Amino acid sequence: MPRTVVVGVSGGIAAYKTAYLVSALKKQGYDVHVLMTKGALHFVSALTFETLSGNAVLTDTFDRKSEFNVEHVALAKKADMIVVAPATADLIAKAAAGLADDMLTTTLLAARCPVVFAPAMNEAMYHDPATQCNLEVLRRRGAYVMDTGEGYLACGDVGAGRMREPDEILEYMHAVWAELYDMHGVRVLVSAGPTREMIDPVRYISNRSSGKMGYAIAEAAVHAGADVTLVSGPVALPPVDKARMVSVVSAADMAREMTALAPEADIIVMAAAVADYTPKSYEPQKIKKGNGGMTLELVRTVDVLQELSKIKRENQLLMGFAAETQNFEENALTKLRSKNLDVIALNDVSREGEGFDADQNNIRLYFRDGRVQDLGSDDKTVLALRIIDEIKNAYRQLCAR
């Protein structure tokens, strides 16, 4: 799923440069939304930004033509980053004071994502103590404030106050992401949940997997800045925000989607509990119960993890799960070696209140190089964060060889 960037445009002559920034962001695959102040509309038309971004430009907090929603809150939640370019002295003062009198300033106040300001103004305005104080307030609150460039200004003066060029702003944005999210740019493919192997239109074979572990891993990877795709069997869980969701039902579906997506992934985490067997034949009509028993012939399903190991490319990390009830280490190490994995997560599913259907789990990681990391028992969301930390480091080591 593409990252969402909100570009705020305030009323300065440098707004024309922002058109190049929006175009560059769009070409790099970002979902770009533009907010304009009324002053900005005097320099560049909304139509220009709508054409470049592919999304409607928002200017009026009370615009009844837009979708009925609390737009500034919805967009602030959706944004992975907000960049204000140009950020005029007036806009900077409003942001520092917490004023919210238009769509851009209300969105800034509601935002919890990184915010980048690219100042642009006359040299005297830029160096004025009030502006410098406002910029310092924004920095202390966690905003990222770019330095201005020096050169010929629109007023005819020469000096500081020029907005940085679009490529410089883009480079700065990527640096912020890299600082905050150490998996920025890493593509992670996760599978989760059970599969269902249909017997007839109303019956199927499945297992007790809730999908909670795989979903928690996908969410942890998103929070670390990774580009996440989650392939999920049937579960009763909400989608992972900002992850690309792919729904499957059967083992064959899971195999098809995972092998199709695998070549583009840097890290693959096979957390799904894929059925080992499926009915040999499917009855198109409901099987009516008789007086006696029923014999169901089963055949093996595709071993998805084995198939992924066959197409595993160089510098790709492949991780599997071993849900075991006995011979724990032996079974985990056998699976690690036989399926050409870089790491395997062993969990004892025989423990009361852990593993399948539970919020708790127990995880021990075995690595190809012989290292063992016992993560212990904890909530699945906590274990997911630890797993992501471990495989992130293992991926870096893999790429460094």
PLY file of the C-alpha trace (Angstrom):
ply
format ascii 1.0
element vertex 401
property float x
property float y
property float z
element edge 400
property int vertex1
property int vertex2
end_header
0.00 0.00 0.00
1.51 3.37 -0.96
2.44 5.80 1.80
0.24 8.86 2.15
1.87 12.29 2.00
-0.14 15.42 2.70
1.35 18.51 1.08
0.32 21.82 2.63
0.67 24.88 0.40
0.51 28.36 1.95
0.45 31.72 0.19
3.92 32.39 -1.13
5.42 32.81 -4.60
7.41 29.60 -4.05
4.14 27.67 -4.36
4.97 27.10 -8.02
7.89 24.91 -6.93
5.54 22.76 -4.89
3.93 21.58 -8.11
7.25 19.92 -8.97
7.39 18.36 -5.49
3.89 16.91 -5.82
4.72 15.54 -9.26
7.93 13.91 -7.96
6.12 12.34 -4.99
3.44 10.95 -7.26
6.02 9.47 -9.63
7.67 7.72 -6.67
4.39 5.98 -5.87
3.09 8.05 -2.96
-0.59 8.77 -2.40
-0.48 12.57 -2.39
-3.14 14.88 -0.97
-2.80 18.66 -1.24
-4.21 21.22 1.19
-4.12 24.87 0.13
-4.71 28.06 2.07
-6.77 30.80 0.46
-3.57 32.77 -0.03
-1.98 29.89 -1.95
-4.82 29.97 -4.47
-3.59 33.40 -5.62
-0.33 31.82 -6.85
-1.24 28.35 -8.17
-4.67 26.96 -9.02
-6.18 24.01 -7.22
-6.67 22.35 -10.60
-2.89 22.20 -11.10
-2.42 20.20 -7.90
-5.48 18.05 -8.54
-4.08 17.09 -11.94
-0.64 16.31 -10.52
-1.79 14.44 -7.40
-4.85 12.66 -8.75
-6.79 13.69 -5.63
-9.17 16.55 -4.90
-7.51 19.59 -3.35
-9.00 20.67 -0.02
-9.14 24.35 0.84
-12.30 24.99 2.82
-13.01 23.30 6.16
-16.74 23.78 5.52
-16.83 22.69 1.88
-20.09 20.74 1.51
-19.02 19.29 -1.84
-16.44 17.07 -0.17
-17.25 13.66 1.30
-19.21 13.94 4.55
-16.44 13.34 7.05
-14.37 15.25 9.54
-11.90 15.75 6.72
-9.01 17.30 8.62
-9.08 14.50 11.24
-9.48 11.73 8.66
-6.61 13.05 6.56
-4.40 13.62 9.60
-4.94 9.98 10.61
-4.25 8.73 7.10
-1.06 10.73 6.59
2.36 9.12 6.96
3.94 12.56 6.66
2.85 16.16 6.20
5.13 18.60 4.40
4.30 22.31 4.30
5.93 23.94 1.28
6.07 26.85 1.15
5.67 27.54 4.86
5.17 31.29 5.07
5.82 33.38 8.18
2.07 33.63 8.73
1.54 29.86 8.49
4.50 29.19 10.77
3.12 31.65 13.35
-0.30 29.99 13.27
1.19 26.51 13.65
3.36 27.61 16.56
0.37 29.22 18.30
-1.89 26.22 17.64
-4.37 28.24 15.62
-6.73 26.29 13.38
-8.70 28.58 11.09
-8.52 26.68 7.79
-8.15 23.15 6.45
-4.35 23.16 6.54
-3.91 24.46 10.08
-6.66 22.22 11.50
-5.02 19.21 9.87
-1.64 20.19 11.32
-3.18 20.43 14.78
-4.78 16.97 14.45
-1.68 15.31 12.98
0.35 12.70 14.84
2.69 11.88 11.96
6.03 13.61 11.18
5.57 17.19 9.93
8.16 18.92 7.75
8.20 22.69 7.25
10.01 24.24 4.27
10.06 27.97 5.11
9.87 30.61 2.40
9.77 34.35 2.97
11.64 37.62 2.75
15.06 37.65 4.46
14.01 40.26 7.04
10.88 38.25 7.90
12.91 35.07 8.20
15.46 36.62 10.58
12.86 38.49 12.60
12.96 37.31 16.26
9.25 36.43 16.15
9.72 34.06 13.20
12.85 32.51 14.70
11.01 32.03 18.01
8.09 30.36 16.20
10.43 28.03 14.31
12.10 27.06 17.58
8.70 26.32 19.13
7.89 23.98 16.23
11.24 22.22 16.57
10.76 21.69 20.31
7.38 20.12 19.60
9.00 17.61 17.28
8.45 19.22 13.89
11.18 19.03 11.25
12.14 22.50 10.03
14.37 22.83 7.00
16.88 25.61 6.63
16.18 28.06 3.86
18.37 28.54 0.83
20.15 31.77 -0.02
19.89 33.70 -3.24
17.72 36.11 -5.19
14.31 36.59 -3.51
11.02 37.58 -5.12
11.12 40.98 -3.39
14.42 41.77 -5.13
16.62 41.23 -2.07
19.44 38.71 -1.98
19.88 36.52 1.10
18.26 33.80 3.22
14.57 32.93 2.92
14.38 30.98 -0.33
12.40 27.75 -0.12
14.56 24.73 -0.76
14.28 23.09 -4.17
11.81 20.21 -4.61
14.55 17.56 -4.88
16.12 18.87 -1.65
12.77 18.70 0.13
12.21 15.17 -1.14
15.66 14.10 0.04
14.99 15.66 3.45
11.67 13.80 3.73
13.37 10.48 3.02
16.02 11.28 5.64
13.27 11.91 8.22
11.62 8.61 7.39
14.95 6.79 7.65
15.55 8.40 11.05
12.13 7.55 12.45
11.42 4.26 10.73
14.46 2.03 10.38
12.64 -0.33 8.00
11.70 2.44 5.59
11.79 1.03 2.06
11.93 -2.63 3.17
9.21 -4.75 1.57
7.71 -7.27 4.00
5.31 -10.05 3.00
3.39 -11.70 5.86
0.88 -14.55 5.83
-1.60 -15.05 8.64
-4.60 -17.04 9.78
-5.93 -20.48 8.84
-7.05 -21.86 5.52
-10.36 -23.57 4.85
-10.50 -26.71 2.74
-14.06 -27.11 1.47
-15.88 -30.45 1.69
-19.19 -29.18 0.34
-20.89 -25.74 0.24
-21.42 -25.72 4.04
-18.57 -27.78 5.49
-14.81 -27.38 5.55
-11.63 -28.55 7.27
-9.65 -25.92 9.11
-7.60 -25.31 12.26
-7.64 -23.14 15.38
-5.43 -20.31 14.07
-6.92 -16.88 14.88
-4.40 -14.95 12.76
-3.48 -12.72 15.73
0.25 -13.47 15.60
0.58 -12.79 11.89
-1.51 -9.62 12.09
0.59 -8.38 15.02
3.78 -8.99 13.02
2.36 -7.11 10.02
1.36 -4.20 12.25
4.78 -4.11 13.91
6.44 -4.02 10.49
4.18 -1.13 9.43
5.14 0.80 12.56
8.81 0.22 11.74
8.24 1.89 8.37
8.17 -1.19 6.15
6.04 -1.56 3.04
3.81 -4.44 4.19
1.59 -6.88 2.32
-0.55 -9.18 4.46
-2.00 -12.32 2.90
-4.72 -13.51 5.24
-6.91 -16.55 5.55
-10.44 -16.19 7.00
-10.18 -14.39 10.37
-12.32 -12.17 12.58
-9.77 -9.36 12.81
-9.84 -5.80 11.44
-7.46 -5.05 8.55
-3.99 -3.82 9.42
-3.95 -0.10 8.77
-1.51 0.97 6.03
-0.81 -2.62 4.95
-1.88 -4.01 1.59
-4.46 -6.70 2.38
-4.91 -9.84 0.27
-7.66 -12.26 1.32
-7.50 -16.00 0.61
-9.51 -19.05 1.66
-7.78 -22.32 0.77
-4.22 -23.61 0.88
-4.16 -23.44 -2.91
-5.20 -19.77 -2.74
-2.48 -19.08 -0.18
0.15 -20.80 -2.31
-0.88 -18.88 -5.42
-0.80 -15.45 -3.77
2.35 -15.99 -1.73
4.42 -17.33 -4.62
3.19 -14.52 -6.87
4.11 -11.83 -4.32
7.32 -13.38 -3.01
9.73 -12.22 -5.77
9.18 -8.55 -4.83
9.57 -9.06 -1.07
12.73 -8.47 0.96
11.43 -10.29 4.04
8.82 -13.06 4.05
7.18 -14.17 7.31
5.06 -17.29 6.85
2.91 -17.11 9.99
-0.24 -18.65 8.48
-1.39 -22.08 9.62
-1.92 -23.64 6.21
-3.91 -26.88 6.15
-1.74 -29.91 5.40
-4.62 -31.85 3.83
-7.64 -31.09 1.69
-10.57 -33.27 0.55
-9.74 -35.23 -2.59
-13.04 -34.20 -4.12
-15.48 -31.37 -3.51
-19.21 -32.06 -3.48
-21.10 -29.20 -5.17
-24.25 -29.95 -3.13
-24.57 -30.35 0.62
-23.85 -33.93 1.66
-26.94 -35.28 3.42
-26.28 -37.20 6.59
-27.10 -40.88 6.55
-27.52 -43.44 9.28
-23.91 -44.57 9.22
-20.52 -42.89 9.21
-18.83 -41.03 6.42
-15.41 -41.63 4.96
-13.53 -38.58 3.76
-10.47 -39.10 1.58
-7.80 -36.42 1.99
-4.80 -35.49 -0.12
-1.78 -33.32 0.69
-1.94 -29.61 -0.01
0.88 -27.59 -1.51
3.66 -26.96 1.03
3.69 -23.18 0.69
6.85 -22.64 2.72
8.68 -25.26 0.68
7.59 -23.58 -2.53
8.78 -20.22 -1.25
12.17 -21.72 -0.41
12.52 -22.91 -4.01
12.11 -19.42 -5.42
13.98 -17.64 -2.64
16.27 -15.04 -4.15
19.59 -13.68 -2.95
19.39 -11.30 0.02
15.80 -12.34 0.75
15.02 -13.38 4.32
12.55 -16.24 4.70
11.00 -16.97 8.09
8.67 -19.80 9.07
6.75 -20.86 12.17
6.80 -24.25 13.89
3.73 -24.79 16.07
4.66 -27.89 18.04
3.37 -30.03 20.92
6.46 -32.23 21.41
10.13 -32.65 20.36
10.21 -28.89 20.10
13.80 -28.04 19.22
14.30 -31.12 17.05
11.20 -30.40 14.99
12.01 -26.70 14.65
15.59 -27.29 13.52
14.49 -29.98 11.04
12.03 -27.52 9.48
14.65 -24.76 9.46
17.11 -26.88 7.48
14.74 -28.79 5.20
12.98 -25.64 4.01
16.04 -23.46 3.56
14.87 -20.89 6.11
16.88 -18.04 7.57
14.93 -18.11 10.82
12.13 -20.13 12.37
9.86 -19.23 15.27
9.07 -22.13 17.57
5.94 -21.91 19.69
4.63 -24.53 22.09
0.91 -24.66 21.30
0.19 -27.18 24.03
0.48 -24.54 26.77
-2.73 -23.43 28.46
-3.78 -19.92 27.41
-1.07 -19.53 24.76
-0.77 -20.14 21.04
-3.96 -20.78 19.07
-7.03 -18.68 19.89
-5.13 -16.78 22.62
-3.69 -13.28 22.97
-0.53 -14.73 24.54
2.19 -16.74 22.84
5.63 -18.14 23.53
8.38 -17.75 20.95
11.91 -19.02 20.55
13.79 -18.03 17.39
16.32 -20.31 15.71
18.58 -18.76 13.08
20.41 -20.34 10.17
23.77 -19.36 11.70
23.01 -21.35 14.84
21.97 -18.47 17.04
18.99 -18.97 19.36
16.92 -16.13 20.83
14.32 -16.98 23.46
11.67 -14.25 23.46
9.70 -15.95 26.23
5.96 -15.73 26.84
4.13 -12.46 26.33
1.29 -10.75 24.55
1.41 -11.37 20.81
1.69 -7.67 20.05
4.77 -7.40 22.28
6.33 -10.54 20.79
5.67 -9.19 17.30
7.74 -6.08 18.02
10.61 -8.27 19.26
10.34 -10.55 16.23
10.49 -7.57 13.87
13.58 -6.25 15.69
15.31 -9.61 15.38
14.54 -10.27 11.71
15.31 -6.65 10.81
18.82 -7.11 12.19
19.13 -10.51 10.54
18.08 -9.00 7.20
20.76 -6.31 7.50
23.40 -8.95 8.21
22.18 -10.96 5.23
22.49 -7.96 2.92
25.94 -7.10 4.30
27.48 -10.43 3.31
0 1
1 2
2 3
3 4
4 5
5 6
6 7
7 8
8 9
9 10
10 11
11 12
12 13
13 14
14 15
15 16
16 17
17 18
18 19
19 20
20 21
21 22
22 23
23 24
24 25
25 26
26 27
27 28
28 29
29 30
30 31
31 32
32 33
33 34
34 35
35 36
36 37
37 38
38 39
39 40
40 41
41 42
42 43
43 44
44 45
45 46
46 47
47 48
48 49
49 50
50 51
51 52
52 53
53 54
54 55
55 56
56 57
57 58
58 59
59 60
60 61
61 62
62 63
63 64
64 65
65 66
66 67
67 68
68 69
69 70
70 71
71 72
72 73
73 74
74 75
75 76
76 77
77 78
78 79
79 80
80 81
81 82
82 83
83 84
84 85
85 86
86 87
87 88
88 89
89 90
90 91
91 92
92 93
93 94
94 95
95 96
96 97
97 98
98 99
99 100
100 101
101 102
102 103
103 104
104 105
105 106
106 107
107 108
108 109
109 110
110 111
111 112
112 113
113 114
114 115
115 116
116 117
117 118
118 119
119 120
120 121
121 122
122 123
123 124
124 125
125 126
126 127
127 128
128 129
129 130
130 131
131 132
132 133
133 134
134 135
135 136
136 137
137 138
138 139
139 140
140 141
141 142
142 143
143 144
144 145
145 146
146 147
147 148
148 149
149 150
150 151
151 152
152 153
153 154
154 155
155 156
156 157
157 158
158 159
159 160
160 161
161 162
162 163
163 164
164 165
165 166
166 167
167 168
168 169
169 170
170 171
171 172
172 173
173 174
174 175
175 176
176 177
177 178
178 179
179 180
180 181
181 182
182 183
183 184
184 185
185 186
186 187
187 188
188 189
189 190
190 191
191 192
192 193
193 194
194 195
195 196
196 197
197 198
198 199
199 200
200 201
201 202
202 203
203 204
204 205
205 206
206 207
207 208
208 209
209 210
210 211
211 212
212 213
213 214
214 215
215 216
216 217
217 218
218 219
219 220
220 221
221 222
222 223
223 224
224 225
225 226
226 227
227 228
228 229
229 230
230 231
231 232
232 233
233 234
234 235
235 236
236 237
237 238
238 239
239 240
240 241
241 242
242 243
243 244
244 245
245 246
246 247
247 248
248 249
249 250
250 251
251 252
252 253
253 254
254 255
255 256
256 257
257 258
258 259
259 260
260 261
261 262
262 263
263 264
264 265
265 266
266 267
267 268
268 269
269 270
270 271
271 272
272 273
273 274
274 275
275 276
276 277
277 278
278 279
279 280
280 281
281 282
282 283
283 284
284 285
285 286
286 287
287 288
288 289
289 290
290 291
291 292
292 293
293 294
294 295
295 296
296 297
297 298
298 299
299 300
300 301
301 302
302 303
303 304
304 305
305 306
306 307
307 308
308 309
309 310
310 311
311 312
312 313
313 314
314 315
315 316
316 317
317 318
318 319
319 320
320 321
321 322
322 323
323 324
324 325
325 326
326 327
327 328
328 329
329 330
330 331
331 332
332 333
333 334
334 335
335 336
336 337
337 338
338 339
339 340
340 341
341 342
342 343
343 344
344 345
345 346
346 347
347 348
348 349
349 350
350 351
351 352
352 353
353 354
354 355
355 356
356 357
357 358
358 359
359 360
360 361
361 362
362 363
363 364
364 365
365 366
366 367
367 368
368 369
369 370
370 371
371 372
372 373
373 374
374 375
375 376
376 377
377 378
378 379
379 380
380 381
381 382
382 383
383 384
384 385
385 386
386 387
387 388
388 389
389 390
390 391
391 392
392 393
393 394
394 395
395 396
396 397
397 398
398 399
399 400
